[in-house]
């Protein structure tokens, strides 16, 4: 016996019986949650020790069964050529909504859901519950707190192409970056997806690069492939001396420079003048984005002579032309 969900106090009695694989409708995915999985480990496990946990099915018609829980198990059995298997049958009188809730709780009881699975759950819940009910009851259950902004983000994932969703499910693209691709056309999304996943960027850097490319495209009226296939990018990606992470950071810097050309020029000019000051052991820090007039100086020391040396350097640069130019902008 299993409890249906937190709001239903009644129990459901399952009947266990052999079911022919031909009687299972694998095309019926109304209750399916799992996405982006492989079957190799599961098929190997079934081959070695057999089916430990029977899938839960429900009769959908007089001749076919719908999978409630255990979609991967049924697919693995099918791949192994099982003509029949033992299943736990859910009574036909259980509503589709309650059957889906059973599937949801069953999945959450033994594993975490990937971003596409969470998006799938939210999309299906929309057919059974109001937005308020989803926010109050199910977002915390999914580990999302009660955030409507996160709800909107996950709902947008459903609109992405299968290739991108698969990359998201496998962790190749972050859940924050993937929905940002919806700003682009289908062809552009695919180009960006391959470009971003090739770079091996962190979650935040993926989102930053996509956002910067979006701004450049709209501001400069330039095609996406012109940015992605530029001579500068090709030069970085063809440099075998750099690892994938270094290549990703170099491309990220290049795209940032395209978005902020004036800021880039200001930073390069500042860096060149700071280099000429020869600030050994001292760091001169400009205002953020060179907006404002407040500069900061950081230095460290271990002894009194080191401290005096730092002060001498600071005193020496006070009258240098490069220092005056930095302060005056």
Backbone torsions as a table, in degrees:
resi	resn	phi	psi	omega
1	UNK	NA	144.4	-179.9
2	UNK	-135.7	144.2	177.0
3	UNK	-76.7	133.8	-175.8
4	UNK	-68.2	-53.1	177.7
5	UNK	-166.6	176.7	-174.5
6	UNK	-67.0	-23.7	-175.2
7	UNK	-95.4	-18.3	176.6
8	UNK	-100.3	128.5	-177.0
9	UNK	-97.2	-9.5	179.8
10	UNK	-81.2	161.2	-179.2
11	UNK	-111.1	160.0	179.1
12	UNK	-117.7	131.4	175.7
13	UNK	-91.7	121.6	175.9
14	UNK	-89.9	147.3	169.4
15	UNK	-109.2	137.9	-177.2
16	UNK	-107.2	126.6	179.8
17	UNK	-155.1	163.0	176.2
18	UNK	-73.5	135.1	179.7
19	UNK	-126.5	134.9	176.3
20	UNK	-73.4	138.7	178.7
21	UNK	-58.5	-31.0	179.6
22	UNK	-67.1	-20.1	-178.5
23	UNK	-85.8	-6.9	-177.8
24	UNK	-96.0	126.9	179.8
25	UNK	-88.8	96.1	-178.8
26	UNK	-71.2	-14.2	179.6
27	UNK	-83.6	-14.8	-180.0
28	UNK	-83.0	102.4	-176.5
29	UNK	-112.7	22.5	-177.6
30	UNK	-60.8	-29.7	-177.7
31	UNK	-107.4	5.3	-176.4
32	UNK	-75.7	135.8	177.4
33	UNK	-114.6	-39.1	-173.5
34	UNK	-62.1	140.9	-178.8
35	UNK	-155.1	142.4	173.7
36	UNK	74.3	38.2	-175.8
37	UNK	-113.9	160.8	171.4
38	UNK	-111.9	159.9	-175.6
39	UNK	-109.2	-2.6	-171.4
40	UNK	-58.9	-50.7	-178.3
41	UNK	-65.6	-39.7	-178.6
42	UNK	-67.3	-42.8	179.0
43	UNK	-65.0	-37.3	177.9
44	UNK	-64.7	-40.0	178.5
45	UNK	-63.5	-44.0	-179.6
46	UNK	-65.9	-37.9	177.9
47	UNK	-62.0	-37.7	-174.5
48	UNK	-82.5	-43.9	-173.5
49	UNK	-122.3	-3.0	-179.5
50	UNK	86.6	-175.8	-179.2
51	UNK	-84.4	112.7	-176.8
52	UNK	-83.9	-48.3	-178.0
53	UNK	-111.2	111.3	-179.0
54	UNK	-62.5	138.9	173.5
55	UNK	-62.7	155.2	176.6
56	UNK	-101.3	124.1	179.9
57	UNK	-119.0	162.3	174.3
58	UNK	-139.4	136.1	179.8
59	UNK	-67.9	120.8	-178.6
60	UNK	-99.2	-25.4	175.9
61	UNK	-151.5	-178.3	-177.0
62	UNK	-67.7	-16.2	-175.0
63	UNK	-125.3	-6.1	-174.6
64	UNK	-131.2	149.2	175.2
65	UNK	-113.2	143.6	175.6
66	UNK	-99.1	141.9	177.1
67	UNK	-82.5	124.6	176.2
68	UNK	-94.4	-52.0	177.5
69	UNK	-136.5	141.9	175.9
70	UNK	99.8	33.0	-179.4
71	UNK	-57.8	-44.1	-179.4
72	UNK	-64.7	-38.8	179.7
73	UNK	-62.9	-41.6	-180.0
74	UNK	-66.5	-41.1	178.2
75	UNK	-63.6	-39.9	178.8
76	UNK	-64.7	-42.5	177.7
77	UNK	-62.0	-40.7	178.8
78	UNK	-64.2	-41.9	-179.9
79	UNK	-64.8	-32.9	179.7
80	UNK	-81.0	-5.8	177.2
81	UNK	83.9	21.3	177.6
82	UNK	-67.0	123.6	177.8
83	UNK	-75.9	-25.4	178.8
84	UNK	-154.9	165.4	-180.0
85	UNK	-156.9	163.3	177.0
86	UNK	-82.3	132.2	-179.7
87	UNK	-129.7	153.0	171.1
88	UNK	-93.2	118.6	-175.3
89	UNK	-95.2	124.6	176.6
90	UNK	-85.2	134.4	-179.2
91	UNK	-55.6	142.3	-178.6
92	UNK	-62.5	-22.7	-178.9
93	UNK	-74.9	-11.3	177.9
94	UNK	-72.5	127.6	-175.7
95	UNK	-65.7	160.7	178.2
96	UNK	-61.6	-38.4	179.2
97	UNK	-61.0	-47.9	-179.7
98	UNK	-68.3	-32.5	176.7
99	UNK	-65.9	-39.2	178.5
100	UNK	-67.6	-40.1	177.7
101	UNK	-62.6	-37.4	175.4
102	UNK	-61.6	-44.8	178.5
103	UNK	-61.0	-43.0	-179.2
104	UNK	-62.1	-51.1	-177.9
105	UNK	-66.5	-34.8	178.0
106	UNK	-63.3	-42.8	178.7
107	UNK	-66.8	-45.0	-177.6
108	UNK	-68.3	-20.0	-177.5
109	UNK	-72.2	-20.8	-175.3
110	UNK	-132.9	1.7	178.2
111	UNK	-162.5	162.4	172.1
112	UNK	-88.5	156.5	-179.5
113	UNK	-99.2	140.8	174.6
114	UNK	-77.7	168.0	-174.9
115	UNK	-56.2	-37.8	-179.5
116	UNK	-70.0	-36.2	177.4
117	UNK	-66.9	-39.4	176.2
118	UNK	-62.8	-43.0	177.8
119	UNK	-61.8	-39.6	178.9
120	UNK	-64.2	-43.9	179.0
121	UNK	-60.1	-48.2	-178.7
122	UNK	-61.9	-41.7	179.5
123	UNK	-61.8	-40.7	179.8
124	UNK	-72.8	-37.9	178.5
125	UNK	-61.2	-31.2	179.6
126	UNK	-60.5	-24.7	178.7
127	UNK	-81.7	-12.1	-176.5
128	UNK	-116.4	-25.1	-171.9
129	UNK	-133.9	160.2	176.2
130	UNK	-75.9	164.6	178.9
131	UNK	-60.3	-39.5	179.5
132	UNK	-64.0	-42.6	179.3
133	UNK	-64.2	-39.9	178.8
134	UNK	-64.1	-44.4	-179.8
135	UNK	-62.1	-44.8	-174.9
136	UNK	-76.5	-42.0	-170.4
137	UNK	-98.6	-35.9	-167.4
138	UNK	-108.2	-31.2	178.4
139	UNK	-61.1	-44.6	175.5
140	UNK	-61.8	-36.6	178.8
141	UNK	-61.6	-33.5	-179.5
142	UNK	-88.1	2.8	179.2
143	UNK	80.5	22.8	-176.1
144	UNK	-109.7	9.7	-176.4
145	UNK	63.8	-140.5	175.0
146	UNK	-125.4	55.1	-174.0
147	UNK	-100.9	111.3	177.7
148	UNK	-70.1	-26.9	177.7
149	UNK	-67.7	-39.1	175.8
150	UNK	-67.3	-36.6	177.5
151	UNK	-59.4	-46.5	179.7
152	UNK	-63.5	-39.3	-179.7
153	UNK	-62.6	-46.3	-178.6
154	UNK	-68.8	-34.6	178.1
155	UNK	-63.7	-34.1	-178.7
156	UNK	-69.6	-23.7	-179.3
157	UNK	-60.7	-33.0	-178.3
158	UNK	-59.4	-28.6	-176.0
159	UNK	-78.4	-10.6	-176.9
160	UNK	-76.1	158.3	178.1
161	UNK	-66.0	155.1	-176.4
162	UNK	-58.6	-39.9	-179.1
163	UNK	-60.6	-41.1	-179.4
164	UNK	-71.1	-41.8	177.7
165	UNK	-61.7	-37.9	178.4
166	UNK	-65.1	-40.9	176.6
167	UNK	-63.6	-36.2	177.5
168	UNK	-67.4	-44.0	179.6
169	UNK	-63.1	-33.8	-178.4
170	UNK	-86.0	-2.7	178.6
171	UNK	85.1	9.8	179.3
172	UNK	-75.1	-26.5	177.2
173	UNK	-130.2	144.2	-176.7
174	UNK	-79.3	154.5	179.1
175	UNK	-68.5	-21.2	176.1
176	UNK	-77.3	-37.5	-175.6
177	UNK	-81.0	-37.8	-173.5
178	UNK	-56.5	-48.3	-179.8
179	UNK	-62.4	-22.5	179.3
180	UNK	-67.1	-19.9	179.1
181	UNK	-67.7	-17.5	-179.1
182	UNK	-68.1	-10.0	175.1
183	UNK	-70.6	-15.7	-173.3
184	UNK	-110.5	167.4	176.4
185	UNK	-71.8	168.3	-179.2
186	UNK	-57.2	-45.0	179.7
187	UNK	-64.4	-41.4	179.6
188	UNK	-66.0	-38.8	178.8
189	UNK	-58.9	-44.5	-179.4
190	UNK	-64.2	-43.2	178.0
191	UNK	-60.6	-45.9	-179.0
192	UNK	-66.5	-39.1	179.4
193	UNK	-59.1	-49.2	179.8
194	UNK	-64.3	-37.3	-179.7
195	UNK	-66.5	-49.1	-176.9
196	UNK	-65.6	-44.6	-177.5
197	UNK	-69.5	-25.7	176.7
198	UNK	-68.7	-29.6	-173.1
199	UNK	-79.3	-15.8	-179.9
200	UNK	57.2	47.4	179.8
201	UNK	-86.8	157.6	174.3
202	UNK	-70.2	170.9	-178.4
203	UNK	-56.6	-52.1	-176.3
204	UNK	-65.6	-36.1	-179.5
205	UNK	-71.0	-33.9	174.9
206	UNK	-59.2	-48.4	-179.1
207	UNK	-63.7	-39.6	-179.7
208	UNK	-63.0	-45.5	-178.7
209	UNK	-63.8	-43.8	179.7
210	UNK	-62.8	-43.9	179.7
211	UNK	-62.7	-43.9	-179.8
212	UNK	-64.8	-41.0	178.2
213	UNK	-64.3	-37.7	177.9
214	UNK	-61.2	-44.2	-179.9
215	UNK	-66.2	-43.8	-179.9
216	UNK	-61.3	-43.4	-179.0
217	UNK	-59.1	-48.1	-177.1
218	UNK	-72.8	-40.8	-176.8
219	UNK	-70.5	-44.6	-174.2
220	UNK	-97.8	-0.7	-179.1
221	UNK	51.6	52.8	-176.2
222	UNK	-118.8	142.8	-180.0
223	UNK	-71.5	148.0	-178.5
224	UNK	-58.4	-43.7	-176.3
225	UNK	-66.4	-23.2	176.5
226	UNK	-67.3	-34.2	177.7
227	UNK	-75.3	-48.0	-174.3
228	UNK	-69.7	-28.9	-177.5
229	UNK	-107.2	19.8	-179.0
230	UNK	-64.8	159.7	-179.1
231	UNK	-60.0	-38.6	-178.5
232	UNK	-64.9	-43.0	179.8
233	UNK	-67.1	-44.0	179.5
234	UNK	-60.8	-37.6	179.3
235	UNK	-64.3	-41.3	178.8
236	UNK	-65.7	-47.7	-174.7
237	UNK	-72.1	-18.5	179.5
238	UNK	-93.6	-2.6	-178.9
239	UNK	-80.5	102.8	-176.5
240	UNK	-72.1	-12.5	-179.9
241	UNK	-75.4	-18.3	-179.7
242	UNK	-97.5	144.2	173.1
243	UNK	-78.0	172.1	-177.7
244	UNK	-62.6	-37.6	-179.4
245	UNK	-66.7	-43.7	178.6
246	UNK	-64.4	-39.4	177.4
247	UNK	-62.0	-43.0	179.2
248	UNK	-60.7	-43.1	179.8
249	UNK	-66.9	-37.2	178.5
250	UNK	-66.4	-42.4	178.0
251	UNK	-65.5	-40.7	177.9
252	UNK	-58.6	-45.2	179.0
253	UNK	-63.1	-39.8	-179.9
254	UNK	-63.4	-45.4	-179.8
255	UNK	-65.1	-37.7	178.1
256	UNK	-63.7	-38.4	178.3
257	UNK	-64.8	-36.3	177.5
258	UNK	-64.9	-36.7	-179.4
259	UNK	-75.3	-38.6	-175.5
260	UNK	-118.7	67.3	-177.1
261	UNK	-63.0	-40.5	-179.2
262	UNK	-68.4	-41.6	178.6
263	UNK	-64.2	-39.1	179.1
264	UNK	-63.1	-44.8	178.6
265	UNK	-63.2	-39.5	179.5
266	UNK	-64.6	-41.2	-179.7
267	UNK	-67.9	-41.1	-179.9
268	UNK	-65.6	-39.8	178.1
269	UNK	-65.4	-42.5	178.7
270	UNK	-62.7	-44.9	-177.9
271	UNK	-63.1	-38.6	-178.9
272	UNK	-66.5	-42.3	179.7
273	UNK	-70.4	-37.8	178.8
274	UNK	-64.4	-37.2	178.9
275	UNK	-61.9	-39.6	-179.0
276	UNK	-69.4	-20.9	179.2
277	UNK	-75.0	-18.2	178.4
278	UNK	55.4	58.0	-178.5
279	UNK	-83.7	76.6	-177.9
280	UNK	-69.1	118.5	179.1
281	UNK	76.9	9.1	-178.6
282	UNK	-128.2	137.7	179.0
283	UNK	-115.5	121.6	176.8
284	UNK	-97.9	120.0	-172.8
285	UNK	-113.7	122.4	-178.7
286	UNK	-79.4	170.6	174.9
287	UNK	-62.5	149.3	178.1
288	UNK	-54.2	127.8	179.6
289	UNK	58.5	18.8	-179.6
290	UNK	58.4	29.8	176.2
291	UNK	-107.3	118.5	-175.9
292	UNK	110.5	-179.9	-173.5
293	UNK	-121.0	0.9	-174.6
294	UNK	-90.9	116.2	174.2
295	UNK	-101.2	155.8	176.9
296	UNK	-127.2	149.7	176.7
297	UNK	-124.8	128.1	177.3
298	UNK	-118.0	136.9	170.2
299	UNK	-155.5	158.3	178.9
300	UNK	-127.9	161.3	-179.8
301	UNK	-157.3	158.8	179.2
302	UNK	-112.8	-26.4	-176.5
303	UNK	-130.9	166.3	177.4
304	UNK	-63.4	-40.8	176.5
305	UNK	-61.1	-37.7	177.2
306	UNK	-63.9	-41.2	178.9
307	UNK	-61.4	-45.5	179.7
308	UNK	-63.5	-36.0	179.5
309	UNK	-63.8	-41.8	178.0
310	UNK	-61.8	-42.4	180.0
311	UNK	-64.8	-36.7	177.9
312	UNK	-63.4	-40.7	178.9
313	UNK	-64.2	-43.1	-179.7
314	UNK	-63.8	-40.9	179.0
315	UNK	-64.9	-36.0	-176.8
316	UNK	-70.1	-34.3	-177.2
317	UNK	-81.1	-12.3	-175.3
318	UNK	-58.7	-32.2	-177.4
319	UNK	-101.2	3.9	-179.8
320	UNK	-77.3	143.4	-177.2
321	UNK	-63.5	-38.4	-179.3
322	UNK	-60.2	-39.5	-179.7
323	UNK	-66.6	-41.4	178.4
324	UNK	-64.3	-39.8	179.7
325	UNK	-65.3	-38.4	178.1
326	UNK	-62.6	-46.1	-177.6
327	UNK	-68.5	-34.0	-177.6
328	UNK	-86.1	-8.5	177.4
329	UNK	75.8	NA	NA
